[in-house]
Amino acid sequence: MRHVIIALGTSFAALLTPASAQVQPAPPITSTSVELPPGDALFPGGSSADAINNNCLACHSADMVLNQPVLSRSAWDSEVHKMIKAYRAPIDEGDVPAIVDYLASIKGTN
């Protein structure tokens, strides 16, 4: 039978001392309140927002999208297709024109 002897240095040996010798008192717990941004808002616009509400809210809040910079129609089209191709967003290709129209109408350049 073979025995292995491991020499412990003083720093490692300190880890093996009783836990009570190393325990620090915890700071007192205090309550706080946090106000989170609304997460259940829909895109405004009634039926003209149906395509974006039905497709984009699965990953984005309306507030996040509505705070994006103003882009051209072609840039919005590229963004929507990027969501489909790069991020695998489950957007039906038939909904893309309505989503792009909506984004161009509220956050598009004239």
VENDAPE-V948745 format. One line per field, one symbol per residue. phi: phi as a letter, one per 40 degrees, with the letter a starting at -180 (. if undefined). Layout:
phi=???
This chain:
phi=.bbbbbcccccccccccddccbcccccccbcabbccccbbcccchgccbdccccbcccbbcddcccccccbcdcccccccccccccbgccbcdccddcccdccccbbbcc
